[in-house]
Amino acid sequence: MRAWPFLVGATAIAVAAGAGGVAVSWTPADIQYFHDANIAWSEPLPEDVAAIAEKTGMSAAGELIYRASTPAIEDDDDFNQHCAIEGGAVLGCYYQANIYVYAVTDERLAGTVEVTAAHEMLHAAYERLTDDERERVDELVTQAIAAIPADDPVYADLALYPADQLADEWHSRLGTEFADLSPELEQHYARYFDDRAKVVELNVAANAAFRELQAQIDALVAEIDALDPALDARIAAYEAAVADFNSDVDSFNARADSGAFATQEQFDRERNGLVARSNALDAEYAAIDAQITYYNGLVAQLTALDADYADLYSALDSSDDTESVSP
């Protein structure tokens, strides 16, 4: 949900100033600035909330917008009252001109709060753009999106957003998550960040645990997927070999019982061949059993990693009543 801009009129306001009553034209941007400044510096922020501006590399203008949005880092109950939770974890929102950030405390996700706060600041900044500025920024954002690989997970995240919020959301995503943007877009974000690399690096750190777990999960899934058909084929071949062996044993026994062997040498030769085949089948059975044990071990590892991933994700989900425990 997005709040309407503080100013909806575009008409300059004339006010009398000075002893001579000189008319001074104030633009909507001027009024917005003084409105922001009045809120930003009249309402003190908790030290940890205020420190986010420096940690994320915000400029003076970015920090002003951030402070004017009265940012709050909130626990489950308060956060869920301010931010709509609709499918998946919500980390923050810019609602009714205020920034709300979910208090993610898991050390494995350090940096999440800071990146989310900067992300929401950019929503407030986007709201303050004039129509002409927004049109130009939207064009730059569209060009940047075109350069992002089609398999980037950001597309799956953005698919959850209504079409009328995409430009705004992309503006915040690009500004906090992507390095090496076009010079024109970097110039735009320089209004809000003196050192944008800080927030991008925090985002990388905040997602490191997820990326590491996902890489391990992907590797296990690939190995299991490759082993599964090979193991099935090996088991099928073993069962076919056992069936053939049992048929040959039955034939051997029937011929032995009927005295069909002409010599002891023939009997011993065929019997030894069957014994060798039996030993080979026993060895194959042991090898398959070991491979099944290995396969089951991989599945157990995958199950454990899935649980770790779910535990990590629960630390981001304000609607999840379970507690995540850091290792």
ROLO-61441 format. One record per residue (C-alpha): x, z, y; residue number from 1; chain; residue in three letters. Coordinates in pm, 1 decimal, always signed. Layout:
       c1       c3       c2 seq mol type
        X        Z        Y NUM   A  ALA
...
//
This chain:
       c1       c3       c2 seq mol type
     +0.0     +0.0     +0.0   1   A  MET
   +134.9    -93.7   +340.2   2   A  ARG
    +54.8    +67.9   +674.7   3   A  ALA
    -34.1   -134.0   +980.9   4   A  TRP
   +235.2   -158.1  +1250.6   5   A  PRO
   +227.8   +108.5  +1515.1   6   A  PHE
   +170.3   -163.7  +1774.9   7   A  LEU
    -86.7   -433.4  +1721.6   8   A  VAL
   -104.0   -571.1  +2071.7   9   A  GLY
   +148.2   -820.8  +2200.2  10   A  ALA
    +78.1   -774.3  +2570.7  11   A  THR
   +349.6   -615.9  +2781.1  12   A  ALA
   +248.4   -295.7  +2955.3  13   A  ILE
   +334.1   -247.0  +3321.3  14   A  ALA
   +412.3   +110.4  +3430.6  15   A  VAL
   +507.0   +243.1  +3770.3  16   A  ALA
   +858.1   +380.9  +3782.0  17   A  ALA
  +1070.5   +535.7  +4053.3  18   A  GLY
   +983.6   +650.2  +4399.9  19   A  ALA
   +916.6   +296.1  +4515.8  20   A  GLY
   +657.8   +237.9  +4245.8  21   A  GLY
   +843.3    -62.0  +4105.6  22   A  VAL
   +657.1   -219.3  +3812.6  23   A  ALA
   +865.7   -229.0  +3495.5  24   A  VAL
   +753.0   -446.2  +3203.7  25   A  SER
   +780.5   -280.7  +2867.1  26   A  TRP
   +756.5   -502.5  +2563.3  27   A  THR
   +599.0   -385.4  +2238.8  28   A  PRO
   +951.4   -356.1  +2098.8  29   A  ALA
  +1046.1   -121.0  +2385.6  30   A  ASP
   +744.4    +96.8  +2322.2  31   A  ILE
   +814.7    +96.4  +1948.3  32   A  GLN
  +1171.6   +205.9  +2014.7  33   A  TYR
  +1070.6   +500.9  +2231.6  34   A  PHE
   +796.8   +593.4  +1988.9  35   A  HIS
  +1051.3   +592.9  +1705.0  36   A  ASP
  +1306.4   +785.2  +1907.6  37   A  ALA
  +1052.0  +1049.2  +2002.0  38   A  ASN
   +964.5  +1111.9  +1636.1  39   A  ILE
  +1317.9  +1071.5  +1504.1  40   A  ALA
  +1483.1  +1329.1  +1722.9  41   A  TRP
  +1197.7  +1572.1  +1775.6  42   A  SER
  +1136.8  +1639.2  +1407.6  43   A  GLU
  +1448.7  +1767.3  +1229.7  44   A  PRO
  +1511.6  +1653.5   +872.1  45   A  LEU
  +1646.0  +1861.0   +584.4  46   A  PRO
  +2020.8  +1813.0   +556.2  47   A  GLU
  +2007.2  +1626.5   +224.2  48   A  ASP
  +1740.8  +1387.0   +355.4  49   A  VAL
  +1928.7  +1321.7   +678.3  50   A  ALA
  +2257.2  +1263.7   +492.1  51   A  ALA
  +2109.6   +961.6   +315.0  52   A  ILE
  +2149.0   +750.7   +628.7  53   A  ALA
  +2528.1   +786.0   +619.1  54   A  GLU
  +2551.8   +764.6   +239.9  55   A  LYS
  +2372.9   +429.5   +238.6  56   A  THR
  +2566.9   +287.6   +534.5  57   A  GLY
  +2275.5   +269.7   +777.2  58   A  MET
  +2341.4   +165.0  +1133.9  59   A  SER
  +2208.9   +361.3  +1431.4  60   A  ALA
  +1905.8   +130.8  +1440.5  61   A  ALA
  +1846.0   +170.3  +1067.6  62   A  GLY
  +1879.3   +547.7  +1089.0  63   A  GLU
  +1635.8   +555.9  +1380.6  64   A  LEU
  +1371.7   +371.5  +1177.6  65   A  ILE
  +1449.2   +590.5   +877.7  66   A  TYR
  +1407.4   +914.0  +1073.9  67   A  ARG
  +1101.3   +785.1  +1258.3  68   A  ALA
   +938.1   +728.7   +919.3  69   A  SER
   +963.7  +1105.3   +853.9  70   A  THR
  +1125.0  +1060.8   +511.0  71   A  PRO
  +1045.9  +1316.8   +245.8  72   A  ALA
  +1196.4  +1367.9    -99.2  73   A  ILE
   +919.7  +1509.5   -313.0  74   A  GLU
   +859.2  +1654.1   -657.6  75   A  ASP
   +593.7  +1518.8   -893.7  76   A  ASP
   +278.2  +1672.8   -748.5  77   A  ASP
   +338.8  +1596.1   -380.8  78   A  ASP
   +484.0  +1252.4   -451.5  79   A  PHE
   +191.2  +1147.3   -668.6  80   A  ASN
    -47.3  +1241.2   -388.3  81   A  GLN
   +128.0  +1007.9   -146.1  82   A  HIS
   +230.7   +713.6   -364.3  83   A  CYS
     -4.7   +519.2   -588.0  84   A  ALA
   +115.9   +517.9   -949.2  85   A  ILE
     +1.6   +196.1  -1113.3  86   A  GLU
   +185.3    +90.6  -1426.8  87   A  GLY
   +546.8   +192.9  -1461.2  88   A  GLY
   +760.3   +438.4  -1269.0  89   A  ALA
   +729.0   +437.5   -890.4  90   A  VAL
  +1036.0   +569.1   -710.3  91   A  LEU
   +916.0   +556.7   -352.0  92   A  GLY
   +664.8   +416.1   -109.4  93   A  CYS
   +618.9   +345.5   +258.4  94   A  TYR
   +267.7   +466.1   +325.4  95   A  TYR
    +91.6   +520.2   +657.6  96   A  GLN
   +424.2   +478.3   +840.8  97   A  ALA
   +593.5   +745.9   +631.7  98   A  ASN
   +864.4   +722.1   +366.2  99   A  ILE
   +815.9   +914.2    +42.4 100   A  TYR
  +1084.1   +925.0   -227.8 101   A  VAL
  +1053.9  +1073.0   -573.6 102   A  TYR
  +1310.3  +1347.5   -635.2 103   A  ALA
  +1508.2  +1204.0   -926.8 104   A  VAL
  +1741.6  +1486.7  -1029.8 105   A  THR
  +1895.0  +1355.3  -1353.2 106   A  ASP
  +2269.4  +1326.1  -1291.3 107   A  GLU
  +2282.2  +1009.2  -1500.9 108   A  ARG
  +2073.9   +842.3  -1229.0 109   A  LEU
  +2271.4   +963.9   -928.9 110   A  ALA
  +2218.8   +732.3   -632.2 111   A  GLY
  +1858.0   +647.8   -715.3 112   A  THR
  +1712.9   +864.6   -438.2 113   A  VAL
  +1947.0   +720.5   -176.4 114   A  GLU
  +1883.7   +357.6   -271.9 115   A  VAL
  +1508.4   +416.7   -279.4 116   A  THR
  +1514.8   +573.3    +65.9 117   A  ALA
  +1709.1   +276.7   +207.2 118   A  ALA
  +1470.5    +39.3    +30.3 119   A  HIS
  +1172.2   +204.9   +196.6 120   A  GLU
  +1348.4   +204.8   +534.1 121   A  MET
  +1366.9   -172.8   +506.0 122   A  LEU
   +990.1   -182.9   +451.3 123   A  HIS
   +952.8     +4.8   +779.7 124   A  ALA
  +1199.0   -233.9   +943.3 125   A  ALA
  +1013.5   -537.5   +810.8 126   A  TYR
   +690.8   -398.9   +953.7 127   A  GLU
   +853.4   -379.4  +1296.2 128   A  ARG
   +959.0   -746.4  +1302.9 129   A  LEU
   +775.7   -976.9  +1539.2 130   A  THR
   +584.4  -1267.6  +1390.9 131   A  ASP
   +864.7  -1508.9  +1483.1 132   A  ASP
  +1132.8  -1278.2  +1340.3 133   A  GLU
   +937.8  -1229.4  +1020.9 134   A  ARG
   +889.7  -1602.9   +975.0 135   A  GLU
  +1263.2  -1663.4  +1012.0 136   A  ARG
  +1355.0  -1371.9   +782.2 137   A  VAL
  +1105.8  -1487.4   +519.4 138   A  ASP
  +1271.2  -1829.5   +519.7 139   A  GLU
  +1615.6  -1674.3   +472.8 140   A  LEU
  +1481.3  -1453.7   +194.1 141   A  VAL
  +1328.0  -1754.7    +19.9 142   A  THR
  +1664.0  -1933.5    +31.2 143   A  GLN
  +1837.4  -1626.8   -115.1 144   A  ALA
  +1584.3  -1599.4   -397.7 145   A  ILE
  +1651.3  -1960.3   -495.1 146   A  ALA
  +2014.8  -1867.3   -566.3 147   A  ALA
  +1928.2  -1580.4   -804.8 148   A  ILE
  +1954.7  -1676.8  -1176.4 149   A  PRO
  +1620.3  -1716.9  -1350.1 150   A  ALA
  +1707.5  -1450.4  -1610.6 151   A  ASP
  +1772.6  -1177.7  -1351.6 152   A  ASP
  +1552.5   -875.1  -1435.0 153   A  PRO
  +1442.4   -851.8  -1071.3 154   A  VAL
  +1189.7  -1127.0  -1139.7 155   A  TYR
  +1012.9   -915.3  -1400.5 156   A  ALA
   +992.1   -629.1  -1151.7 157   A  ASP
   +858.8   -847.4   -873.0 158   A  LEU
   +597.0  -1001.5  -1102.5 159   A  ALA
   +407.0   -672.2  -1073.8 160   A  LEU
   +355.3   -711.5   -699.0 161   A  TYR
    +59.6   -879.8   -526.6 162   A  PRO
   +147.8  -1212.6   -365.8 163   A  ALA
    +92.2  -1079.9    -13.6 164   A  ASP
   +357.7   -810.3    -63.8 165   A  GLN
   +628.8  -1025.8   -221.0 166   A  LEU
   +807.5  -1125.8    +98.7 167   A  ALA
   +824.0   -763.6   +213.4 168   A  ASP
   +939.5   -642.3   -129.5 169   A  GLU
  +1202.9   -912.4   -167.3 170   A  TRP
  +1333.5   -821.7   +178.4 171   A  HIS
  +1392.2   -462.8    +63.4 172   A  SER
  +1531.6   -564.9   -277.1 173   A  ARG
  +1783.3   -811.3   -137.9 174   A  LEU
  +1899.9   -567.8   +127.4 175   A  GLY
  +1973.0   -283.1   -114.6 176   A  THR
  +2054.8   -450.1   -446.8 177   A  GLU
  +2232.8   -780.1   -384.2 178   A  PHE
  +2580.8   -840.5   -248.3 179   A  ALA
  +2717.3  -1161.3    -97.5 180   A  ASP
  +2407.3  -1290.1    +73.6 181   A  LEU
  +2412.0  -1578.5   +320.6 182   A  SER
  +2584.6  -1512.2   +655.6 183   A  PRO
  +2250.0  -1544.1   +833.1 184   A  GLU
  +2082.5  -1289.7   +607.2 185   A  LEU
  +2383.5  -1057.6   +625.9 186   A  GLU
  +2356.2  -1076.9  +1004.9 187   A  GLN
  +1992.2   -976.8   +981.7 188   A  HIS
  +2066.2   -677.3   +758.0 189   A  TYR
  +2352.7   -578.8   +987.7 190   A  ALA
  +2084.4   -459.9  +1228.2 191   A  ARG
  +2005.7   -183.5   +981.1 192   A  TYR
  +2336.4   -126.4   +800.3 193   A  PHE
  +2687.1    -87.6   +937.9 194   A  ASP
  +2817.4    -99.0   +580.3 195   A  ASP
  +2556.2   -245.1   +346.7 196   A  ARG
  +2806.5   -240.8    +60.6 197   A  ALA
  +2750.7   +135.4    +35.3 198   A  LYS
  +2388.0   +105.4    -68.5 199   A  VAL
  +2459.2   -187.6   -300.8 200   A  VAL
  +2731.9    +15.1   -474.2 201   A  GLU
  +2497.0   +312.9   -502.9 202   A  LEU
  +2243.0    +85.1   -667.5 203   A  ASN
  +2502.2    -31.1   -920.5 204   A  VAL
  +2591.7   +330.4   -998.1 205   A  ALA
  +2226.7   +436.0  -1022.2 206   A  ALA
  +2159.4   +168.2  -1283.0 207   A  ASN
  +2484.0   +207.4  -1479.1 208   A  ALA
  +2335.4   +435.7  -1745.0 209   A  ALA
  +2047.0   +196.5  -1804.5 210   A  PHE
  +2279.5   -103.4  -1823.2 211   A  ARG
  +2509.4    +72.0  -2070.9 212   A  GLU
  +2219.6   +174.8  -2293.4 213   A  LEU
  +2064.9   -170.4  -2273.0 214   A  GLN
  +2395.3   -333.6  -2366.1 215   A  ALA
  +2425.3   -109.0  -2672.1 216   A  GLN
  +2063.1   -175.9  -2767.3 217   A  ILE
  +2107.0   -551.8  -2727.3 218   A  ASP
  +2421.8   -547.8  -2942.9 219   A  ALA
  +2247.9   -350.0  -3218.0 220   A  LEU
  +1939.0   -570.1  -3208.7 221   A  VAL
  +2158.2   -881.0  -3237.6 222   A  ALA
  +2346.9   -734.9  -3535.3 223   A  GLU
  +2026.0   -620.6  -3706.6 224   A  ILE
  +1859.4   -956.6  -3646.4 225   A  ASP
  +2157.7  -1137.3  -3798.7 226   A  ALA
  +2191.9   -897.7  -4093.5 227   A  LEU
  +1824.2   -886.2  -4183.0 228   A  ASP
  +1782.3  -1243.6  -4317.9 229   A  PRO
  +2127.9  -1236.9  -4476.7 230   A  ALA
  +2041.3   -915.2  -4659.0 231   A  LEU
  +1704.1  -1053.2  -4768.0 232   A  ASP
  +1873.6  -1365.1  -4903.3 233   A  ALA
  +2134.8  -1158.1  -5087.2 234   A  ARG
  +1867.1   -936.8  -5245.0 235   A  ILE
  +1665.4  -1242.5  -5349.9 236   A  ALA
  +1974.9  -1400.9  -5505.9 237   A  ALA
  +2054.7  -1075.7  -5689.4 238   A  TYR
  +1701.0  -1046.6  -5825.8 239   A  GLU
  +1712.1  -1408.8  -5945.2 240   A  ALA
  +2049.5  -1345.1  -6112.0 241   A  ALA
  +1911.7  -1032.7  -6281.7 242   A  VAL
  +1612.9  -1231.2  -6410.6 243   A  ALA
  +1841.3  -1500.4  -6549.8 244   A  ASP
  +2066.3  -1235.7  -6704.8 245   A  PHE
  +1775.4  -1056.0  -6870.9 246   A  ASN
  +1647.0  -1386.5  -7010.0 247   A  SER
  +1991.6  -1466.5  -7150.5 248   A  ASP
  +2019.3  -1115.2  -7299.9 249   A  VAL
  +1681.2  -1156.2  -7470.6 250   A  ASP
  +1793.5  -1492.3  -7608.7 251   A  SER
  +2123.9  -1345.5  -7727.0 252   A  PHE
  +1950.0  -1054.7  -7901.7 253   A  ASN
  +1695.5  -1284.3  -8066.3 254   A  ALA
  +1968.8  -1510.4  -8200.4 255   A  ARG
  +2172.1  -1212.7  -8315.2 256   A  ALA
  +1871.3  -1070.0  -8498.9 257   A  ASP
  +1803.4  -1403.1  -8671.2 258   A  SER
  +2165.9  -1456.0  -8773.1 259   A  GLY
  +2199.6  -1763.9  -8554.4 260   A  ALA
  +2566.6  -1700.5  -8472.6 261   A  PHE
  +2792.9  -1901.4  -8701.5 262   A  ALA
  +3100.3  -1683.2  -8649.1 263   A  THR
  +3192.6  -1340.2  -8517.3 264   A  GLN
  +3407.9  -1516.1  -8257.8 265   A  GLU
  +3102.5  -1694.2  -8113.8 266   A  GLN
  +2907.2  -1368.7  -8108.7 267   A  PHE
  +3188.0  -1178.8  -7935.0 268   A  ASP
  +3246.5  -1459.2  -7682.9 269   A  ARG
  +2883.0  -1469.4  -7572.2 270   A  GLU
  +2854.0  -1092.5  -7577.2 271   A  ARG
  +3165.9  -1052.7  -7361.2 272   A  ASN
  +3026.9  -1308.0  -7119.0 273   A  GLY
  +2707.1  -1108.0  -7087.3 274   A  LEU
  +2903.0   -785.4  -7036.8 275   A  VAL
  +3106.6   -951.6  -6759.4 276   A  ALA
  +2787.5  -1074.5  -6594.7 277   A  ARG
  +2637.1   -725.0  -6622.6 278   A  SER
  +2943.3   -573.2  -6457.5 279   A  ASN
  +2928.6   -832.6  -6181.3 280   A  ALA
  +2560.1   -757.9  -6125.3 281   A  LEU
  +2635.8   -384.9  -6110.8 282   A  ASP
  +2904.5   -451.9  -5849.7 283   A  ALA
  +2665.9   -670.7  -5650.7 284   A  GLU
  +2399.0   -400.3  -5669.8 285   A  TYR
  +2645.8   -144.3  -5531.5 286   A  ALA
  +2749.1   -384.7  -5254.5 287   A  ALA
  +2385.8   -452.2  -5161.6 288   A  ILE
  +2310.0    -82.3  -5168.7 289   A  ASP
  +2602.6    -20.9  -4931.0 290   A  ALA
  +2481.1   -301.0  -4704.5 291   A  GLN
  +2129.9   -153.3  -4703.3 292   A  ILE
  +2275.4   +184.9  -4611.0 293   A  THR
  +2468.1    +21.3  -4328.2 294   A  TYR
  +2155.5   -163.7  -4215.4 295   A  TYR
  +1951.7   +157.9  -4217.7 296   A  ASN
  +2227.7   +322.1  -4017.6 297   A  GLY
  +2200.6    +50.3  -3753.8 298   A  LEU
  +1824.0    +99.7  -3738.5 299   A  VAL
  +1874.2   +474.9  -3698.8 300   A  ALA
  +2120.8   +413.5  -3416.7 301   A  GLN
  +1873.9   +179.3  -3249.2 302   A  LEU
  +1597.4   +436.1  -3282.6 303   A  THR
  +1821.7   +700.0  -3122.7 304   A  ALA
  +1917.7   +465.7  -2837.9 305   A  LEU
  +1553.9   +378.5  -2780.3 306   A  ASP
  +1482.9   +751.0  -2753.5 307   A  ALA
  +1772.5   +793.3  -2508.8 308   A  ASP
  +1638.8   +504.5  -2302.5 309   A  TYR
  +1289.0   +652.7  -2301.1 310   A  ALA
  +1432.0   +990.4  -2202.1 311   A  ASP
  +1627.1   +833.9  -1917.2 312   A  LEU
  +1325.1   +638.6  -1801.3 313   A  TYR
  +1111.7   +954.0  -1806.4 314   A  SER
  +1341.6  +1097.7  -1540.0 315   A  ALA
  +1217.7   +819.5  -1309.0 316   A  LEU
   +850.8   +860.8  -1389.4 317   A  ASP
   +670.8  +1111.8  -1169.2 318   A  SER
   +360.6  +1080.7  -1387.3 319   A  SER
   +549.7  +1186.0  -1701.7 320   A  ASP
   +502.5  +1554.1  -1782.1 321   A  ASP
   +793.8  +1564.0  -2026.3 322   A  THR
  +1125.3  +1694.4  -1900.6 323   A  GLU
  +1438.0  +1484.9  -1924.4 324   A  SER
  +1751.7  +1673.1  -2020.5 325   A  VAL
  +2089.6  +1541.3  -1910.6 326   A  SER
  +2367.5  +1551.5  -2167.3 327   A  PRO
//
